[in-house]
Amino acid sequence: MRISLLGLVRVGYVLGAALLMTTVLPRLGVPGRLVPDLVLIGVVSSAVLRGPVHGALLGLAAGWVLEIVPPVGAPLGLAALTLMLAGAAAGSLRRTSSRSFVRPLAALALAAVVVLGGRAGSAVVAEGSVDLAGILATLTATLAAGLLLLPVLVAVDRALVRRRLG
């Protein structure tokens, strides 16, 4: 197993995004329903270029990172499971010859629906109800952040692979 610069960039992004989502943005007063899922954006950016297996593995690892960063609010294993499924779903939209900007955004929308569906199912089981307005606000915030971050992350990924650093 070799460590690449791209792998280190992905690890740094996932750790930074997890800390930003769970500690920094809530302290700045951003309501929980408006915090975008930045970790999911990183998983999708990699999965859409590498495929479903890579996306599932990265999603699983990113979910474990989210579960160890306080505060933990979901049942143990739910974040890892939903991010794994979301990574696999996003990776299923991979096309090796495509340079389309729409494909990563479609993959993000699909993956966000998978993750938020898992969270909604968990809320129904745990509390008996679900906050649909909160889920739609989170989905909108994630898609808006993805619109800005996904092109940058995909370009960095492609550039590092092109220079044989990934």
Secondary structure, 3 states (H helix, E strand, C coil): CCCCHHHHHHHHHHHHHHHHHHHHHHHCCCCHHHCCCHHHHHHHHHHHHHCHHHHHHHHHHHHHHHHHCCCCCCCCCHHHHHHHHHHHHHHCCCCCCCCCCHHHHHHHHHHHHHHHHHHHHHHHHHHCCCCHHHHHHHHHHHHHHHHHHHHHHHHHHHHHHHCCCC
